[in-house]
Amino acid sequence: MSTAIDWMGAGDAPRLQAFIDEHWRPGHVLARDADLLRWQYRHPARPDDLSVLGATEEGELVGFLGLVLVDLALAGERVPGAWLAMWQATPEARTRRVGLALLLEVMRMPFGGIGCLGMNETAVRIYASLGFGVVPRLPRWVRPLAAEPLASLAPGFAAGAGTADEVEPDPGAFDDERAARWDDTWRTLAQRLDGTWRDSGYLRRRYLYHPRFRYEVRLPADGSALLVYRVEQVRDRPERVVRVLECLGPAERLAAAMLAEHDGAAFADFTCTDPTAARALERVGFVREDELSASLPDRFQPLEPAGRGLNGAFRLPGAGGALYCTRSDGDQDRPS
């Protein structure tokens, strides 16, 4: 049977949503929320298309692979890249390797780098066999906050916060002047970091223009650091968790203000491939989770008491520096 692979059109959103509902997960948020789906899979170069490759056989959709299209920083250069997000084929199509054909089609595209976060074991084996570098578990830093909600979310968790330095809080802000200064800072950071190109344009698109979440994007007056976070309400429960999505530069004063503003939350966390990015957080009491005797939950919609962690696979042939990848890359920070 002949399989055709091509970009899905913007008008195919209802068709894609029906496929997600039937073959991915019934009631999944992207099957219910067309605005969120179009935001996540916006194709910057093709406004009439989604950034989703669809596989059809005799006109019927039998598989798809979503791409979050971004620019990447690789060895100081700005290159096109993609985060793979949701990859599914019907059971019958899998026997004909339609899912693999979708991935190989992406690998033939002129991307400087490709990454994926949050994969099952089958996908891990496929990525590894194709030369992707696999990270079994991205490092995570946690900061316990209010004792009562923490005990409710994680009974028996007794680890305290790390040693916190005396840091004068700076609430930070995001405006055009600070954004311009951040762009100067980012161009310097991009010389030694590999990953998504995180200039002010990206920060606006990814965080400030998100259709469902409210993110706090904080920059000091000189634009020398970045902190992005949101407060996540645990589904059907009163507890809240502070999720840090970006921490770059000397951001400890921004982090101190964040913790002071949300000290009633159960805890704060940060997931990132680059340990140096968490130094500012460690100064205000964050500790690496793998150094503790027990882990904290990391999924809250609904609450899963045992943290599963987050794995990753990366194909970055032009990489030359430290990989900076956080939970915000791909679709790993979105409504469930």
DASUL-V511566 format. One record per residue. N is the residue number from 1. RES is the residue in one letter. SS is DSSP state (H for helix, E for strand, L for the rest). NEAR is the number of other C-alpha atoms within 8 Angstrom. Layout:
# DASUL-V511566
n:N res:RES ss:SS near:NEAR
n:N res:RES ss:SS near:NEAR
This chain:
# DASUL-V511566
n:1 res:M ss:L near:3
n:2 res:S ss:L near:5
n:3 res:T ss:L near:9
n:4 res:A ss:E near:7
n:5 res:I ss:E near:9
n:6 res:D ss:E near:7
n:7 res:W ss:E near:10
n:8 res:M ss:E near:11
n:9 res:G ss:E near:9
n:10 res:A ss:H near:10
n:11 res:G ss:H near:6
n:12 res:D ss:H near:8
n:13 res:A ss:H near:12
n:14 res:P ss:H near:8
n:15 res:R ss:H near:7
n:16 res:L ss:H near:9
n:17 res:Q ss:H near:12
n:18 res:A ss:H near:9
n:19 res:F ss:H near:10
n:20 res:I ss:H near:13
n:21 res:D ss:H near:12
n:22 res:E ss:H near:8
n:23 res:H ss:H near:10
n:24 res:W ss:H near:9
n:25 res:R ss:L near:8
n:26 res:P ss:L near:9
n:27 res:G ss:L near:7
n:28 res:H ss:L near:11
n:29 res:V ss:H near:8
n:30 res:L ss:H near:10
n:31 res:A ss:H near:13
n:32 res:R ss:H near:8
n:33 res:D ss:L near:8
n:34 res:A ss:H near:11
n:35 res:D ss:H near:7
n:36 res:L ss:H near:10
n:37 res:L ss:H near:10
n:38 res:R ss:H near:11
n:39 res:W ss:H near:9
n:40 res:Q ss:H near:8
n:41 res:Y ss:L near:13
n:42 res:R ss:E near:12
n:43 res:H ss:L near:10
n:44 res:P ss:L near:6
n:45 res:A ss:L near:4
n:46 res:R ss:L near:7
n:47 res:P ss:L near:9
n:48 res:D ss:L near:6
n:49 res:D ss:E near:12
n:50 res:L ss:E near:15
n:51 res:S ss:E near:13
n:52 res:V ss:E near:11
n:53 res:L ss:E near:13
n:54 res:G ss:E near:14
n:55 res:A ss:E near:14
n:56 res:T ss:E near:12
n:57 res:E ss:E near:11
n:58 res:E ss:L near:6
n:59 res:G ss:L near:5
n:60 res:E ss:E near:6
n:61 res:L ss:E near:10
n:62 res:V ss:E near:11
n:63 res:G ss:E near:14
n:64 res:F ss:E near:15
n:65 res:L ss:E near:15
n:66 res:G ss:E near:12
n:67 res:L ss:E near:13
n:68 res:V ss:E near:14
n:69 res:L ss:E near:13
n:70 res:V ss:E near:10
n:71 res:D ss:E near:11
n:72 res:L ss:E near:15
n:73 res:A ss:E near:15
n:74 res:L ss:E near:17
n:75 res:A ss:L near:13
n:76 res:G ss:L near:10
n:77 res:E ss:E near:9
n:78 res:R ss:E near:9
n:79 res:V ss:E near:11
n:80 res:P ss:E near:12
n:81 res:G ss:E near:12
n:82 res:A ss:E near:13
n:83 res:W ss:E near:13
n:84 res:L ss:E near:14
n:85 res:A ss:E near:12
n:86 res:M ss:E near:7
n:87 res:W ss:E near:10
n:88 res:Q ss:E near:10
n:89 res:A ss:E near:12
n:90 res:T ss:L near:9
n:91 res:P ss:H near:6
n:92 res:E ss:H near:6
n:93 res:A ss:H near:12
n:94 res:R ss:H near:10
n:95 res:T ss:L near:7
n:96 res:R ss:L near:6
n:97 res:R ss:L near:8
n:98 res:V ss:H near:13
n:99 res:G ss:H near:14
n:100 res:L ss:H near:7
n:101 res:A ss:H near:8
n:102 res:L ss:H near:14
n:103 res:L ss:H near:9
n:104 res:L ss:H near:8
n:105 res:E ss:H near:8
n:106 res:V ss:H near:7
n:107 res:M ss:H near:8
n:108 res:R ss:L near:6
n:109 res:M ss:L near:6
n:110 res:P ss:L near:6
n:111 res:F ss:L near:10
n:112 res:G ss:L near:12
n:113 res:G ss:E near:14
n:114 res:I ss:E near:12
n:115 res:G ss:E near:12
n:116 res:C ss:E near:12
n:117 res:L ss:E near:14
n:118 res:G ss:L near:8
n:119 res:M ss:L near:10
n:120 res:N ss:L near:6
n:121 res:E ss:H near:6
n:122 res:T ss:H near:7
n:123 res:A ss:H near:8
n:124 res:V ss:H near:11
n:125 res:R ss:H near:8
n:126 res:I ss:H near:8
n:127 res:Y ss:H near:12
n:128 res:A ss:H near:11
n:129 res:S ss:H near:7
n:130 res:L ss:L near:6
n:131 res:G ss:L near:7
n:132 res:F ss:L near:10
n:133 res:G ss:E near:9
n:134 res:V ss:E near:11
n:135 res:V ss:E near:8
n:136 res:P ss:L near:7
n:137 res:R ss:L near:8
n:138 res:L ss:L near:12
n:139 res:P ss:L near:11
n:140 res:R ss:E near:11
n:141 res:W ss:E near:12
n:142 res:V ss:E near:12
n:143 res:R ss:E near:12
n:144 res:P ss:E near:12
n:145 res:L ss:L near:11
n:146 res:A ss:L near:11
n:147 res:A ss:H near:8
n:148 res:E ss:H near:7
n:149 res:P ss:H near:12
n:150 res:L ss:H near:15
n:151 res:A ss:H near:10
n:152 res:S ss:H near:7
n:153 res:L ss:H near:10
n:154 res:A ss:L near:10
n:155 res:P ss:L near:7
n:156 res:G ss:L near:5
n:157 res:F ss:L near:10
n:158 res:A ss:L near:4
n:159 res:A ss:L near:7
n:160 res:G ss:L near:5
n:161 res:A ss:L near:10
n:162 res:G ss:L near:10
n:163 res:T ss:L near:8
n:164 res:A ss:E near:9
n:165 res:D ss:L near:7
n:166 res:E ss:L near:4
n:167 res:V ss:L near:8
n:168 res:E ss:L near:6
n:169 res:P ss:L near:10
n:170 res:D ss:L near:9
n:171 res:P ss:L near:10
n:172 res:G ss:L near:9
n:173 res:A ss:E near:10
n:174 res:F ss:L near:9
n:175 res:D ss:L near:6
n:176 res:D ss:H near:6
n:177 res:E ss:H near:6
n:178 res:R ss:H near:14
n:179 res:A ss:H near:12
n:180 res:A ss:H near:10
n:181 res:R ss:H near:11
n:182 res:W ss:H near:16
n:183 res:D ss:H near:11
n:184 res:D ss:H near:8
n:185 res:T ss:H near:11
n:186 res:W ss:H near:10
n:187 res:R ss:H near:8
n:188 res:T ss:H near:8
n:189 res:L ss:H near:8
n:190 res:A ss:L near:14
n:191 res:Q ss:L near:11
n:192 res:R ss:L near:11
n:193 res:L ss:E near:15
n:194 res:D ss:E near:16
n:195 res:G ss:E near:10
n:196 res:T ss:E near:11
n:197 res:W ss:L near:11
n:198 res:R ss:L near:8
n:199 res:D ss:L near:9
n:200 res:S ss:H near:10
n:201 res:G ss:H near:7
n:202 res:Y ss:H near:9
n:203 res:L ss:H near:11
n:204 res:R ss:H near:9
n:205 res:R ss:H near:9
n:206 res:R ss:H near:8
n:207 res:Y ss:H near:11
n:208 res:L ss:H near:10
n:209 res:Y ss:L near:7
n:210 res:H ss:L near:10
n:211 res:P ss:L near:7
n:212 res:R ss:L near:6
n:213 res:F ss:L near:7
n:214 res:R ss:L near:8
n:215 res:Y ss:L near:10
n:216 res:E ss:E near:9
n:217 res:V ss:E near:13
n:218 res:R ss:E near:12
n:219 res:L ss:E near:17
n:220 res:P ss:L near:14
n:221 res:A ss:L near:8
n:222 res:D ss:L near:8
n:223 res:G ss:L near:14
n:224 res:S ss:L near:12
n:225 res:A ss:L near:13
n:226 res:L ss:E near:15
n:227 res:L ss:E near:16
n:228 res:V ss:E near:12
n:229 res:Y ss:E near:12
n:230 res:R ss:E near:12
n:231 res:V ss:E near:9
n:232 res:E ss:E near:8
n:233 res:Q ss:E near:10
n:234 res:V ss:L near:13
n:235 res:R ss:L near:8
n:236 res:D ss:L near:5
n:237 res:R ss:L near:6
n:238 res:P ss:L near:6
n:239 res:E ss:L near:10
n:240 res:R ss:E near:12
n:241 res:V ss:E near:13
n:242 res:V ss:E near:13
n:243 res:R ss:E near:11
n:244 res:V ss:E near:13
n:245 res:L ss:E near:13
n:246 res:E ss:E near:10
n:247 res:C ss:E near:14
n:248 res:L ss:E near:9
n:249 res:G ss:L near:9
n:250 res:P ss:L near:8
n:251 res:A ss:L near:13
n:252 res:E ss:H near:12
n:253 res:R ss:H near:12
n:254 res:L ss:H near:15
n:255 res:A ss:H near:13
n:256 res:A ss:H near:13
n:257 res:A ss:H near:11
n:258 res:M ss:H near:9
n:259 res:L ss:H near:8
n:260 res:A ss:H near:7
n:261 res:E ss:H near:6
n:262 res:H ss:L near:8
n:263 res:D ss:L near:8
n:264 res:G ss:L near:7
n:265 res:A ss:L near:14
n:266 res:A ss:L near:15
n:267 res:F ss:E near:13
n:268 res:A ss:E near:13
n:269 res:D ss:E near:13
n:270 res:F ss:E near:13
n:271 res:T ss:E near:12
n:272 res:C ss:E near:14
n:273 res:T ss:L near:10
n:274 res:D ss:L near:10
n:275 res:P ss:H near:8
n:276 res:T ss:H near:5
n:277 res:A ss:H near:11
n:278 res:A ss:H near:12
n:279 res:R ss:H near:8
n:280 res:A ss:H near:13
n:281 res:L ss:H near:12
n:282 res:E ss:H near:12
n:283 res:R ss:L near:11
n:284 res:V ss:E near:14
n:285 res:G ss:L near:12
n:286 res:F ss:L near:14
n:287 res:V ss:E near:11
n:288 res:R ss:E near:10
n:289 res:E ss:H near:11
n:290 res:D ss:H near:8
n:291 res:E ss:H near:6
n:292 res:L ss:L near:8
n:293 res:S ss:L near:6
n:294 res:A ss:L near:7
n:295 res:S ss:L near:10
n:296 res:L ss:L near:9
n:297 res:P ss:L near:13
n:298 res:D ss:L near:9
n:299 res:R ss:E near:8
n:300 res:F ss:E near:10
n:301 res:Q ss:L near:8
n:302 res:P ss:L near:8
n:303 res:L ss:E near:9
n:304 res:E ss:E near:9
n:305 res:P ss:L near:8
n:306 res:A ss:L near:8
n:307 res:G ss:L near:10
n:308 res:R ss:L near:6
n:309 res:G ss:L near:7
n:310 res:L ss:L near:9
n:311 res:N ss:L near:12
n:312 res:G ss:E near:14
n:313 res:A ss:E near:14
n:314 res:F ss:E near:11
n:315 res:R ss:E near:10
n:316 res:L ss:L near:10
n:317 res:P ss:L near:6
n:318 res:G ss:L near:8
n:319 res:A ss:L near:8
n:320 res:G ss:L near:9
n:321 res:G ss:L near:10
n:322 res:A ss:E near:8
n:323 res:L ss:E near:9
n:324 res:Y ss:L near:12
n:325 res:C ss:L near:11
n:326 res:T ss:E near:11
n:327 res:R ss:L near:12
n:328 res:S ss:L near:10
n:329 res:D ss:L near:11
n:330 res:G ss:L near:13
n:331 res:D ss:L near:9
n:332 res:Q ss:L near:9
n:333 res:D ss:L near:8
n:334 res:R ss:L near:6
n:335 res:P ss:L near:6
n:336 res:S ss:L near:5
